[in-house]
Amino acid sequence: MFHLDDIVDDIGLTPEEIGAISEHEHIDEEAALALAAELLQRRGGASAIRQMIVDDMRDALARGEAGHARQLLLALRHFLAAHPEGMPL
């Protein structure tokens, strides 16, 4: 049986990045993992994931959750280091 962390490692995302997708799309982490795997296979998919994380950061700041926004910023930095194709042009 596969563990969620094993699959996360296979597609090259961290649990925090999957959590950000889950938060943005209002879906559970397993569905977010499937969505991320699909997006990373598409042209522009990494940019879509980047935008989800940015949106989550903005929402966290609007709610006054600076600590959560910082965690998302770290996830964003890691994501862009691993997936430079997600960088804005």
PDB file with one MODEL, atoms N, CA, C and O in Angstrom:
MODEL        1
ATOM      1  N   MET A   1       0.849  -1.183   0.000  1.00  0.00           N
ATOM      2  CA  MET A   1       0.000   0.000   0.000  1.00  0.00           C
ATOM      3  C   MET A   1       0.893   1.244   0.000  1.00  0.00           C
ATOM      4  O   MET A   1       1.896   1.304   0.711  1.00  0.00           O
ATOM      5  N   PHE A   2       0.516   2.218  -0.795  1.00  0.00           N
ATOM      6  CA  PHE A   2       1.288   3.450  -0.901  1.00  0.00           C
ATOM      7  C   PHE A   2       0.909   4.403   0.224  1.00  0.00           C
ATOM      8  O   PHE A   2      -0.244   4.464   0.651  1.00  0.00           O
ATOM      9  N   HIS A   3       1.884   5.128   0.682  1.00  0.00           N
ATOM     10  CA  HIS A   3       1.670   6.175   1.671  1.00  0.00           C
ATOM     11  C   HIS A   3       1.692   7.507   0.927  1.00  0.00           C
ATOM     12  O   HIS A   3       2.441   7.665  -0.037  1.00  0.00           O
ATOM     13  N   LEU A   4       0.892   8.449   1.360  1.00  0.00           N
ATOM     14  CA  LEU A   4       0.792   9.745   0.692  1.00  0.00           C
ATOM     15  C   LEU A   4       2.157  10.407   0.528  1.00  0.00           C
ATOM     16  O   LEU A   4       2.438  10.984  -0.523  1.00  0.00           O
ATOM     17  N   ASP A   5       3.007  10.333   1.549  1.00  0.00           N
ATOM     18  CA  ASP A   5       4.335  10.958   1.463  1.00  0.00           C
ATOM     19  C   ASP A   5       5.191  10.344   0.366  1.00  0.00           C
ATOM     20  O   ASP A   5       5.981  11.043  -0.268  1.00  0.00           O
ATOM     21  N   ASP A   6       5.042   9.030   0.135  1.00  0.00           N
ATOM     22  CA  ASP A   6       5.804   8.379  -0.933  1.00  0.00           C
ATOM     23  C   ASP A   6       5.402   8.924  -2.295  1.00  0.00           C
ATOM     24  O   ASP A   6       6.255   9.160  -3.151  1.00  0.00           O
ATOM     25  N   ILE A   7       4.128   9.120  -2.493  1.00  0.00           N
ATOM     26  CA  ILE A   7       3.641   9.634  -3.774  1.00  0.00           C
ATOM     27  C   ILE A   7       4.052  11.090  -3.943  1.00  0.00           C
ATOM     28  O   ILE A   7       4.423  11.511  -5.039  1.00  0.00           O
ATOM     29  N   VAL A   8       3.988  11.857  -2.863  1.00  0.00           N
ATOM     30  CA  VAL A   8       4.421  13.256  -2.905  1.00  0.00           C
ATOM     31  C   VAL A   8       5.867  13.319  -3.373  1.00  0.00           C
ATOM     32  O   VAL A   8       6.209  14.133  -4.230  1.00  0.00           O
ATOM     33  N   ASP A   9       6.718  12.461  -2.812  1.00  0.00           N
ATOM     34  CA  ASP A   9       8.129  12.428  -3.217  1.00  0.00           C
ATOM     35  C   ASP A   9       8.276  12.074  -4.692  1.00  0.00           C
ATOM     36  O   ASP A   9       9.130  12.632  -5.382  1.00  0.00           O
ATOM     37  N   ASP A  10       7.460  11.160  -5.175  1.00  0.00           N
ATOM     38  CA  ASP A  10       7.558  10.724  -6.570  1.00  0.00           C
ATOM     39  C   ASP A  10       7.264  11.842  -7.559  1.00  0.00           C
ATOM     40  O   ASP A  10       7.864  11.877  -8.633  1.00  0.00           O
ATOM     41  N   ILE A  11       6.368  12.747  -7.230  1.00  0.00           N
ATOM     42  CA  ILE A  11       6.064  13.823  -8.180  1.00  0.00           C
ATOM     43  C   ILE A  11       6.881  15.081  -7.909  1.00  0.00           C
ATOM     44  O   ILE A  11       6.775  16.063  -8.644  1.00  0.00           O
ATOM     45  N   GLY A  12       7.691  15.054  -6.858  1.00  0.00           N
ATOM     46  CA  GLY A  12       8.609  16.162  -6.617  1.00  0.00           C
ATOM     47  C   GLY A  12       8.013  17.356  -5.906  1.00  0.00           C
ATOM     48  O   GLY A  12       8.499  18.475  -6.066  1.00  0.00           O
ATOM     49  N   LEU A  13       6.978  17.140  -5.130  1.00  0.00           N
ATOM     50  CA  LEU A  13       6.383  18.220  -4.338  1.00  0.00           C
ATOM     51  C   LEU A  13       6.480  17.872  -2.861  1.00  0.00           C
ATOM     52  O   LEU A  13       6.549  16.700  -2.490  1.00  0.00           O
ATOM     53  N   THR A  14       6.484  18.890  -2.035  1.00  0.00           N
ATOM     54  CA  THR A  14       6.511  18.684  -0.592  1.00  0.00           C
ATOM     55  C   THR A  14       5.084  18.592  -0.056  1.00  0.00           C
ATOM     56  O   THR A  14       4.140  19.021  -0.720  1.00  0.00           O
ATOM     57  N   PRO A  15       4.927  18.037   1.134  1.00  0.00           N
ATOM     58  CA  PRO A  15       3.598  18.031   1.745  1.00  0.00           C
ATOM     59  C   PRO A  15       3.025  19.446   1.900  1.00  0.00           C
ATOM     60  O   PRO A  15       1.813  19.634   1.802  1.00  0.00           O
ATOM     61  N   GLU A  16       3.887  20.437   2.141  1.00  0.00           N
ATOM     62  CA  GLU A  16       3.416  21.824   2.272  1.00  0.00           C
ATOM     63  C   GLU A  16       2.854  22.345   0.950  1.00  0.00           C
ATOM     64  O   GLU A  16       1.860  23.071   0.935  1.00  0.00           O
ATOM     65  N   GLU A  17       3.484  21.976  -0.138  1.00  0.00           N
ATOM     66  CA  GLU A  17       2.997  22.407  -1.457  1.00  0.00           C
ATOM     67  C   GLU A  17       1.662  21.741  -1.776  1.00  0.00           C
ATOM     68  O   GLU A  17       0.751  22.380  -2.303  1.00  0.00           O
ATOM     69  N   ILE A  18       1.554  20.462  -1.454  1.00  0.00           N
ATOM     70  CA  ILE A  18       0.280  19.764  -1.647  1.00  0.00           C
ATOM     71  C   ILE A  18      -0.785  20.381  -0.742  1.00  0.00           C
ATOM     72  O   ILE A  18      -1.936  20.538  -1.150  1.00  0.00           O
ATOM     73  N   GLY A  19      -0.401  20.730   0.484  1.00  0.00           N
ATOM     74  CA  GLY A  19      -1.341  21.378   1.399  1.00  0.00           C
ATOM     75  C   GLY A  19      -1.848  22.703   0.864  1.00  0.00           C
ATOM     76  O   GLY A  19      -3.018  23.041   1.041  1.00  0.00           O
ATOM     77  N   ALA A  20      -0.971  23.456   0.210  1.00  0.00           N
ATOM     78  CA  ALA A  20      -1.383  24.738  -0.368  1.00  0.00           C
ATOM     79  C   ALA A  20      -2.394  24.527  -1.494  1.00  0.00           C
ATOM     80  O   ALA A  20      -3.360  25.281  -1.614  1.00  0.00           O
ATOM     81  N   ILE A  21      -2.173  23.509  -2.312  1.00  0.00           N
ATOM     82  CA  ILE A  21      -3.126  23.202  -3.389  1.00  0.00           C
ATOM     83  C   ILE A  21      -4.455  22.772  -2.784  1.00  0.00           C
ATOM     84  O   ILE A  21      -5.520  23.183  -3.245  1.00  0.00           O
ATOM     85  N   SER A  22      -4.386  21.946  -1.756  1.00  0.00           N
ATOM     86  CA  SER A  22      -5.590  21.491  -1.063  1.00  0.00           C
ATOM     87  C   SER A  22      -6.372  22.672  -0.497  1.00  0.00           C
ATOM     88  O   SER A  22      -7.593  22.747  -0.635  1.00  0.00           O
ATOM     89  N   GLU A  23      -5.654  23.588   0.139  1.00  0.00           N
ATOM     90  CA  GLU A  23      -6.275  24.786   0.719  1.00  0.00           C
ATOM     91  C   GLU A  23      -6.923  25.640  -0.368  1.00  0.00           C
ATOM     92  O   GLU A  23      -8.057  26.095  -0.217  1.00  0.00           O
ATOM     93  N   HIS A  24      -6.210  25.851  -1.445  1.00  0.00           N
ATOM     94  CA  HIS A  24      -6.694  26.720  -2.521  1.00  0.00           C
ATOM     95  C   HIS A  24      -7.937  26.150  -3.193  1.00  0.00           C
ATOM     96  O   HIS A  24      -8.893  26.874  -3.471  1.00  0.00           O
ATOM     97  N   GLU A  25      -7.912  24.858  -3.448  1.00  0.00           N
ATOM     98  CA  GLU A  25      -9.002  24.225  -4.195  1.00  0.00           C
ATOM     99  C   GLU A  25     -10.113  23.678  -3.300  1.00  0.00           C
ATOM    100  O   GLU A  25     -11.135  23.202  -3.794  1.00  0.00           O
ATOM    101  N   HIS A  26      -9.911  23.748  -1.978  1.00  0.00           N
ATOM    102  CA  HIS A  26     -10.897  23.237  -1.014  1.00  0.00           C
ATOM    103  C   HIS A  26     -11.175  21.753  -1.260  1.00  0.00           C
ATOM    104  O   HIS A  26     -12.324  21.315  -1.318  1.00  0.00           O
ATOM    105  N   ILE A  27     -10.079  20.992  -1.403  1.00  0.00           N
ATOM    106  CA  ILE A  27     -10.165  19.554  -1.617  1.00  0.00           C
ATOM    107  C   ILE A  27      -9.221  18.867  -0.633  1.00  0.00           C
ATOM    108  O   ILE A  27      -8.339  19.505  -0.058  1.00  0.00           O
ATOM    109  N   ASP A  28      -9.413  17.559  -0.443  1.00  0.00           N
ATOM    110  CA  ASP A  28      -8.511  16.854   0.472  1.00  0.00           C
ATOM    111  C   ASP A  28      -7.141  16.677  -0.176  1.00  0.00           C
ATOM    112  O   ASP A  28      -6.968  16.912  -1.371  1.00  0.00           O
ATOM    113  N   GLU A  29      -6.180  16.262   0.633  1.00  0.00           N
ATOM    114  CA  GLU A  29      -4.800  16.187   0.154  1.00  0.00           C
ATOM    115  C   GLU A  29      -4.610  15.142  -0.935  1.00  0.00           C
ATOM    116  O   GLU A  29      -3.784  15.332  -1.828  1.00  0.00           O
ATOM    117  N   GLU A  30      -5.350  14.049  -0.881  1.00  0.00           N
ATOM    118  CA  GLU A  30      -5.228  13.037  -1.935  1.00  0.00           C
ATOM    119  C   GLU A  30      -5.686  13.602  -3.277  1.00  0.00           C
ATOM    120  O   GLU A  30      -5.041  13.376  -4.301  1.00  0.00           O
ATOM    121  N   ALA A  31      -6.793  14.334  -3.271  1.00  0.00           N
ATOM    122  CA  ALA A  31      -7.266  14.955  -4.508  1.00  0.00           C
ATOM    123  C   ALA A  31      -6.292  16.035  -4.971  1.00  0.00           C
ATOM    124  O   ALA A  31      -6.064  16.196  -6.169  1.00  0.00           O
ATOM    125  N   ALA A  32      -5.721  16.774  -4.024  1.00  0.00           N
ATOM    126  CA  ALA A  32      -4.737  17.806  -4.373  1.00  0.00           C
ATOM    127  C   ALA A  32      -3.494  17.184  -4.990  1.00  0.00           C
ATOM    128  O   ALA A  32      -2.908  17.744  -5.916  1.00  0.00           O
ATOM    129  N   LEU A  33      -3.098  16.038  -4.484  1.00  0.00           N
ATOM    130  CA  LEU A  33      -1.945  15.331  -5.036  1.00  0.00           C
ATOM    131  C   LEU A  33      -2.214  14.901  -6.472  1.00  0.00           C
ATOM    132  O   LEU A  33      -1.358  15.058  -7.342  1.00  0.00           O
ATOM    133  N   ALA A  34      -3.390  14.365  -6.715  1.00  0.00           N
ATOM    134  CA  ALA A  34      -3.755  13.958  -8.075  1.00  0.00           C
ATOM    135  C   ALA A  34      -3.794  15.170  -9.005  1.00  0.00           C
ATOM    136  O   ALA A  34      -3.318  15.102 -10.138  1.00  0.00           O
ATOM    137  N   LEU A  35      -4.358  16.270  -8.529  1.00  0.00           N
ATOM    138  CA  LEU A  35      -4.412  17.492  -9.335  1.00  0.00           C
ATOM    139  C   LEU A  35      -3.008  17.991  -9.642  1.00  0.00           C
ATOM    140  O   LEU A  35      -2.717  18.364 -10.778  1.00  0.00           O
ATOM    141  N   ALA A  36      -2.141  18.000  -8.645  1.00  0.00           N
ATOM    142  CA  ALA A  36      -0.767  18.467  -8.845  1.00  0.00           C
ATOM    143  C   ALA A  36      -0.040  17.609  -9.866  1.00  0.00           C
ATOM    144  O   ALA A  36       0.651  18.128 -10.743  1.00  0.00           O
ATOM    145  N   ALA A  37      -0.195  16.300  -9.754  1.00  0.00           N
ATOM    146  CA  ALA A  37       0.462  15.396 -10.705  1.00  0.00           C
ATOM    147  C   ALA A  37      -0.010  15.678 -12.124  1.00  0.00           C
ATOM    148  O   ALA A  37       0.785  15.680 -13.064  1.00  0.00           O
ATOM    149  N   GLU A  38      -1.307  15.915 -12.272  1.00  0.00           N
ATOM    150  CA  GLU A  38      -1.856  16.227 -13.597  1.00  0.00           C
ATOM    151  C   GLU A  38      -1.342  17.578 -14.096  1.00  0.00           C
ATOM    152  O   GLU A  38      -0.933  17.698 -15.251  1.00  0.00           O
ATOM    153  N   LEU A  39      -1.362  18.589 -13.235  1.00  0.00           N
ATOM    154  CA  LEU A  39      -0.915  19.921 -13.646  1.00  0.00           C
ATOM    155  C   LEU A  39       0.551  19.925 -14.062  1.00  0.00           C
ATOM    156  O   LEU A  39       0.922  20.606 -15.018  1.00  0.00           O
ATOM    157  N   LEU A  40       1.383  19.174 -13.356  1.00  0.00           N
ATOM    158  CA  LEU A  40       2.805  19.167 -13.680  1.00  0.00           C
ATOM    159  C   LEU A  40       3.095  18.504 -15.026  1.00  0.00           C
ATOM    160  O   LEU A  40       4.194  18.641 -15.563  1.00  0.00           O
ATOM    161  N   GLN A  41       2.116  17.792 -15.565  1.00  0.00           N
ATOM    162  CA  GLN A  41       2.270  17.189 -16.889  1.00  0.00           C
ATOM    163  C   GLN A  41       1.818  18.129 -18.005  1.00  0.00           C
ATOM    164  O   GLN A  41       2.081  17.874 -19.180  1.00  0.00           O
ATOM    165  N   ARG A  42       1.144  19.204 -17.639  1.00  0.00           N
ATOM    166  CA  ARG A  42       0.590  20.139 -18.625  1.00  0.00           C
ATOM    167  C   ARG A  42       1.475  21.357 -18.804  1.00  0.00           C
ATOM    168  O   ARG A  42       2.176  21.780 -17.884  1.00  0.00           O
ATOM    169  N   ARG A  43       1.430  21.904 -19.991  1.00  0.00           N
ATOM    170  CA  ARG A  43       2.094  23.183 -20.225  1.00  0.00           C
ATOM    171  C   ARG A  43       1.382  24.242 -19.375  1.00  0.00           C
ATOM    172  O   ARG A  43       0.157  24.359 -19.409  1.00  0.00           O
ATOM    173  N   GLY A  44       2.150  24.991 -18.632  1.00  0.00           N
ATOM    174  CA  GLY A  44       1.583  26.028 -17.771  1.00  0.00           C
ATOM    175  C   GLY A  44       1.103  25.526 -16.424  1.00  0.00           C
ATOM    176  O   GLY A  44       0.630  26.312 -15.603  1.00  0.00           O
ATOM    177  N   GLY A  45       1.216  24.235 -16.187  1.00  0.00           N
ATOM    178  CA  GLY A  45       0.736  23.675 -14.928  1.00  0.00           C
ATOM    179  C   GLY A  45       1.518  24.152 -13.719  1.00  0.00           C
ATOM    180  O   GLY A  45       0.941  24.410 -12.662  1.00  0.00           O
ATOM    181  N   ALA A  46       2.832  24.269 -13.870  1.00  0.00           N
ATOM    182  CA  ALA A  46       3.651  24.757 -12.753  1.00  0.00           C
ATOM    183  C   ALA A  46       3.286  26.199 -12.421  1.00  0.00           C
ATOM    184  O   ALA A  46       3.290  26.591 -11.254  1.00  0.00           O
ATOM    185  N   SER A  47       2.974  26.979 -13.435  1.00  0.00           N
ATOM    186  CA  SER A  47       2.541  28.367 -13.196  1.00  0.00           C
ATOM    187  C   SER A  47       1.207  28.399 -12.458  1.00  0.00           C
ATOM    188  O   SER A  47       0.980  29.263 -11.611  1.00  0.00           O
ATOM    189  N   ALA A  48       0.332  27.457 -12.780  1.00  0.00           N
ATOM    190  CA  ALA A  48      -0.959  27.390 -12.090  1.00  0.00           C
ATOM    191  C   ALA A  48      -0.762  27.052 -10.612  1.00  0.00           C
ATOM    192  O   ALA A  48      -1.429  27.620  -9.748  1.00  0.00           O
ATOM    193  N   ILE A  49       0.149  26.131 -10.327  1.00  0.00           N
ATOM    194  CA  ILE A  49       0.435  25.781  -8.935  1.00  0.00           C
ATOM    195  C   ILE A  49       1.052  26.972  -8.215  1.00  0.00           C
ATOM    196  O   ILE A  49       0.684  27.264  -7.077  1.00  0.00           O
ATOM    197  N   ARG A  50       1.989  27.666  -8.865  1.00  0.00           N
ATOM    198  CA  ARG A  50       2.588  28.863  -8.271  1.00  0.00           C
ATOM    199  C   ARG A  50       1.497  29.859  -7.902  1.00  0.00           C
ATOM    200  O   ARG A  50       1.513  30.417  -6.805  1.00  0.00           O
ATOM    201  N   GLN A  51       0.555  30.084  -8.801  1.00  0.00           N
ATOM    202  CA  GLN A  51      -0.497  31.059  -8.547  1.00  0.00           C
ATOM    203  C   GLN A  51      -1.389  30.632  -7.390  1.00  0.00           C
ATOM    204  O   GLN A  51      -1.848  31.474  -6.617  1.00  0.00           O
ATOM    205  N   MET A  52      -1.637  29.331  -7.263  1.00  0.00           N
ATOM    206  CA  MET A  52      -2.428  28.843  -6.126  1.00  0.00           C
ATOM    207  C   MET A  52      -1.737  29.186  -4.807  1.00  0.00           C
ATOM    208  O   MET A  52      -2.379  29.642  -3.860  1.00  0.00           O
ATOM    209  N   ILE A  53      -0.426  28.963  -4.754  1.00  0.00           N
ATOM    210  CA  ILE A  53       0.316  29.248  -3.522  1.00  0.00           C
ATOM    211  C   ILE A  53       0.303  30.748  -3.236  1.00  0.00           C
ATOM    212  O   ILE A  53       0.125  31.158  -2.089  1.00  0.00           O
ATOM    213  N   VAL A  54       0.487  31.563  -4.265  1.00  0.00           N
ATOM    214  CA  VAL A  54       0.448  33.024  -4.097  1.00  0.00           C
ATOM    215  C   VAL A  54      -0.933  33.462  -3.602  1.00  0.00           C
ATOM    216  O   VAL A  54      -1.033  34.286  -2.693  1.00  0.00           O
ATOM    217  N   ASP A  55      -1.986  32.919  -4.191  1.00  0.00           N
ATOM    218  CA  ASP A  55      -3.346  33.253  -3.753  1.00  0.00           C
ATOM    219  C   ASP A  55      -3.551  32.889  -2.285  1.00  0.00           C
ATOM    220  O   ASP A  55      -4.134  33.659  -1.522  1.00  0.00           O
ATOM    221  N   ASP A  56      -3.067  31.711  -1.897  1.00  0.00           N
ATOM    222  CA  ASP A  56      -3.192  31.285  -0.500  1.00  0.00           C
ATOM    223  C   ASP A  56      -2.451  32.242   0.429  1.00  0.00           C
ATOM    224  O   ASP A  56      -2.944  32.569   1.508  1.00  0.00           O
ATOM    225  N   MET A  57      -1.258  32.693   0.007  1.00  0.00           N
ATOM    226  CA  MET A  57      -0.497  33.655   0.821  1.00  0.00           C
ATOM    227  C   MET A  57      -1.285  34.939   1.002  1.00  0.00           C
ATOM    228  O   MET A  57      -1.382  35.459   2.114  1.00  0.00           O
ATOM    229  N   ARG A  58      -1.842  35.447  -0.070  1.00  0.00           N
ATOM    230  CA  ARG A  58      -2.631  36.687   0.016  1.00  0.00           C
ATOM    231  C   ARG A  58      -3.832  36.513   0.938  1.00  0.00           C
ATOM    232  O   ARG A  58      -4.141  37.390   1.744  1.00  0.00           O
ATOM    233  N   ASP A  59      -4.505  35.374   0.811  1.00  0.00           N
ATOM    234  CA  ASP A  59      -5.660  35.113   1.670  1.00  0.00           C
ATOM    235  C   ASP A  59      -5.247  35.032   3.136  1.00  0.00           C
ATOM    236  O   ASP A  59      -5.938  35.555   4.010  1.00  0.00           O
ATOM    237  N   ALA A  60      -4.119  34.376   3.404  1.00  0.00           N
ATOM    238  CA  ALA A  60      -3.629  34.262   4.783  1.00  0.00           C
ATOM    239  C   ALA A  60      -3.316  35.641   5.352  1.00  0.00           C
ATOM    240  O   ALA A  60      -3.660  35.933   6.498  1.00  0.00           O
ATOM    241  N   LEU A  61      -2.673  36.481   4.567  1.00  0.00           N
ATOM    242  CA  LEU A  61      -2.364  37.838   5.029  1.00  0.00           C
ATOM    243  C   LEU A  61      -3.636  38.637   5.276  1.00  0.00           C
ATOM    244  O   LEU A  61      -3.714  39.393   6.245  1.00  0.00           O
ATOM    245  N   ALA A  62      -4.632  38.479   4.412  1.00  0.00           N
ATOM    246  CA  ALA A  62      -5.898  39.193   4.578  1.00  0.00           C
ATOM    247  C   ALA A  62      -6.616  38.764   5.861  1.00  0.00           C
ATOM    248  O   ALA A  62      -7.348  39.549   6.464  1.00  0.00           O
ATOM    249  N   ARG A  63      -6.399  37.515   6.268  1.00  0.00           N
ATOM    250  CA  ARG A  63      -6.998  37.010   7.512  1.00  0.00           C
ATOM    251  C   ARG A  63      -6.139  37.320   8.726  1.00  0.00           C
ATOM    252  O   ARG A  63      -6.509  36.979   9.850  1.00  0.00           O
ATOM    253  N   GLY A  64      -4.997  37.963   8.514  1.00  0.00           N
ATOM    254  CA  GLY A  64      -4.097  38.283   9.613  1.00  0.00           C
ATOM    255  C   GLY A  64      -3.255  37.107  10.079  1.00  0.00           C
ATOM    256  O   GLY A  64      -2.757  37.106  11.204  1.00  0.00           O
ATOM    257  N   GLU A  65      -3.094  36.111   9.225  1.00  0.00           N
ATOM    258  CA  GLU A  65      -2.334  34.907   9.574  1.00  0.00           C
ATOM    259  C   GLU A  65      -0.932  34.988   8.978  1.00  0.00           C
ATOM    260  O   GLU A  65      -0.597  34.273   8.034  1.00  0.00           O
ATOM    261  N   ALA A  66      -0.119  35.879   9.555  1.00  0.00           N
ATOM    262  CA  ALA A  66       1.227  36.108   9.026  1.00  0.00           C
ATOM    263  C   ALA A  66       2.092  34.850   9.106  1.00  0.00           C
ATOM    264  O   ALA A  66       2.885  34.591   8.201  1.00  0.00           O
ATOM    265  N   GLY A  67       1.952  34.077  10.160  1.00  0.00           N
ATOM    266  CA  GLY A  67       2.732  32.847  10.294  1.00  0.00           C
ATOM    267  C   GLY A  67       2.436  31.858   9.184  1.00  0.00           C
ATOM    268  O   GLY A  67       3.343  31.237   8.628  1.00  0.00           O
ATOM    269  N   HIS A  68       1.166  31.717   8.868  1.00  0.00           N
ATOM    270  CA  HIS A  68       0.777  30.813   7.778  1.00  0.00           C
ATOM    271  C   HIS A  68       1.284  31.355   6.444  1.00  0.00           C
ATOM    272  O   HIS A  68       1.743  30.590   5.597  1.00  0.00           O
ATOM    273  N   ALA A  69       1.203  32.653   6.259  1.00  0.00           N
ATOM    274  CA  ALA A  69       1.710  33.261   5.018  1.00  0.00           C
ATOM    275  C   ALA A  69       3.210  33.005   4.872  1.00  0.00           C
ATOM    276  O   ALA A  69       3.693  32.752   3.768  1.00  0.00           O
ATOM    277  N   ARG A  70       3.946  33.070   5.981  1.00  0.00           N
ATOM    278  CA  ARG A  70       5.394  32.780   5.934  1.00  0.00           C
ATOM    279  C   ARG A  70       5.652  31.337   5.528  1.00  0.00           C
ATOM    280  O   ARG A  70       6.556  31.062   4.740  1.00  0.00           O
ATOM    281  N   GLN A  71       4.858  30.416   6.067  1.00  0.00           N
ATOM    282  CA  GLN A  71       5.004  29.003   5.691  1.00  0.00           C
ATOM    283  C   GLN A  71       4.739  28.821   4.199  1.00  0.00           C
ATOM    284  O   GLN A  71       5.436  28.065   3.523  1.00  0.00           O
ATOM    285  N   LEU A  72       3.742  29.508   3.704  1.00  0.00           N
ATOM    286  CA  LEU A  72       3.428  29.423   2.276  1.00  0.00           C
ATOM    287  C   LEU A  72       4.529  30.040   1.427  1.00  0.00           C
ATOM    288  O   LEU A  72       4.822  29.549   0.337  1.00  0.00           O
ATOM    289  N   LEU A  73       5.140  31.111   1.919  1.00  0.00           N
ATOM    290  CA  LEU A  73       6.257  31.716   1.196  1.00  0.00           C
ATOM    291  C   LEU A  73       7.413  30.729   1.080  1.00  0.00           C
ATOM    292  O   LEU A  73       8.031  30.618   0.021  1.00  0.00           O
ATOM    293  N   LEU A  74       7.704  30.018   2.154  1.00  0.00           N
ATOM    294  CA  LEU A  74       8.756  29.001   2.104  1.00  0.00           C
ATOM    295  C   LEU A  74       8.397  27.898   1.113  1.00  0.00           C
ATOM    296  O   LEU A  74       9.252  27.424   0.364  1.00  0.00           O
ATOM    297  N   ALA A  75       7.128  27.493   1.112  1.00  0.00           N
ATOM    298  CA  ALA A  75       6.685  26.477   0.155  1.00  0.00           C
ATOM    299  C   ALA A  75       6.831  26.996  -1.273  1.00  0.00           C
ATOM    300  O   ALA A  75       7.247  26.257  -2.166  1.00  0.00           O
ATOM    301  N   LEU A  76       6.491  28.263  -1.487  1.00  0.00           N
ATOM    302  CA  LEU A  76       6.614  28.860  -2.818  1.00  0.00           C
ATOM    303  C   LEU A  76       8.067  28.889  -3.271  1.00  0.00           C
ATOM    304  O   LEU A  76       8.372  28.543  -4.412  1.00  0.00           O
ATOM    305  N   ARG A  77       8.957  29.297  -2.386  1.00  0.00           N
ATOM    306  CA  ARG A  77      10.384  29.342  -2.736  1.00  0.00           C
ATOM    307  C   ARG A  77      10.896  27.957  -3.109  1.00  0.00           C
ATOM    308  O   ARG A  77      11.618  27.798  -4.094  1.00  0.00           O
ATOM    309  N   HIS A  78      10.520  26.961  -2.319  1.00  0.00           N
ATOM    310  CA  HIS A  78      10.947  25.594  -2.610  1.00  0.00           C
ATOM    311  C   HIS A  78      10.374  25.134  -3.946  1.00  0.00           C
ATOM    312  O   HIS A  78      11.079  24.543  -4.764  1.00  0.00           O
ATOM    313  N   PHE A  79       9.093  25.409  -4.158  1.00  0.00           N
ATOM    314  CA  PHE A  79       8.442  24.987  -5.399  1.00  0.00           C
ATOM    315  C   PHE A  79       9.146  25.592  -6.610  1.00  0.00           C
ATOM    316  O   PHE A  79       9.434  24.886  -7.576  1.00  0.00           O
ATOM    317  N   LEU A  80       9.422  26.882  -6.564  1.00  0.00           N
ATOM    318  CA  LEU A  80      10.053  27.539  -7.717  1.00  0.00           C
ATOM    319  C   LEU A  80      11.496  27.083  -7.919  1.00  0.00           C
ATOM    320  O   LEU A  80      11.981  27.057  -9.050  1.00  0.00           O
ATOM    321  N   ALA A  81      12.182  26.726  -6.842  1.00  0.00           N
ATOM    322  CA  ALA A  81      13.538  26.187  -6.988  1.00  0.00           C
ATOM    323  C   ALA A  81      13.496  24.824  -7.678  1.00  0.00           C
ATOM    324  O   ALA A  81      14.362  24.503  -8.492  1.00  0.00           O
ATOM    325  N   ALA A  82      12.486  24.033  -7.345  1.00  0.00           N
ATOM    326  CA  ALA A  82      12.351  22.697  -7.929  1.00  0.00           C
ATOM    327  C   ALA A  82      11.688  22.721  -9.298  1.00  0.00           C
ATOM    328  O   ALA A  82      11.911  21.828 -10.116  1.00  0.00           O
ATOM    329  N   HIS A  83      10.873  23.740  -9.547  1.00  0.00           N
ATOM    330  CA  HIS A  83      10.105  23.833 -10.798  1.00  0.00           C
ATOM    331  C   HIS A  83      10.250  25.238 -11.380  1.00  0.00           C
ATOM    332  O   HIS A  83       9.294  26.014 -11.369  1.00  0.00           O
ATOM    333  N   PRO A  84      11.435  25.569 -11.888  1.00  0.00           N
ATOM    334  CA  PRO A  84      11.660  26.928 -12.404  1.00  0.00           C
ATOM    335  C   PRO A  84      10.746  27.291 -13.571  1.00  0.00           C
ATOM    336  O   PRO A  84      10.576  28.470 -13.884  1.00  0.00           O
ATOM    337  N   GLU A  85      10.166  26.298 -14.206  1.00  0.00           N
ATOM    338  CA  GLU A  85       9.215  26.588 -15.284  1.00  0.00           C
ATOM    339  C   GLU A  85       7.969  27.288 -14.755  1.00  0.00           C
ATOM    340  O   GLU A  85       7.180  27.817 -15.539  1.00  0.00           O
ATOM    341  N   GLY A  86       7.782  27.300 -13.442  1.00  0.00           N
ATOM    342  CA  GLY A  86       6.647  27.982 -12.843  1.00  0.00           C
ATOM    343  C   GLY A  86       6.884  29.456 -12.580  1.00  0.00           C
ATOM    344  O   GLY A  86       5.974  30.167 -12.155  1.00  0.00           O
ATOM    345  N   MET A  87       8.109  29.922 -12.832  1.00  0.00           N
ATOM    346  CA  MET A  87       8.433  31.340 -12.612  1.00  0.00           C
ATOM    347  C   MET A  87       7.637  32.215 -13.576  1.00  0.00           C
ATOM    348  O   MET A  87       7.450  31.859 -14.739  1.00  0.00           O
ATOM    349  N   PRO A  88       7.171  33.359 -13.085  1.00  0.00           N
ATOM    350  CA  PRO A  88       6.489  34.281 -14.003  1.00  0.00           C
ATOM    351  C   PRO A  88       7.483  34.826 -15.028  1.00  0.00           C
ATOM    352  O   PRO A  88       8.674  34.976 -14.752  1.00  0.00           O
ATOM    353  N   LEU A  89       6.968  35.111 -16.191  1.00  0.00           N
ATOM    354  CA  LEU A  89       7.843  35.624 -17.260  1.00  0.00           C
ATOM    355  C   LEU A  89       8.189  37.068 -17.067  1.00  0.00           C
ATOM    356  O   LEU A  89       8.914  37.643 -17.879  1.00  0.00           O
TER     357      LEU A  89
ENDMDL
END
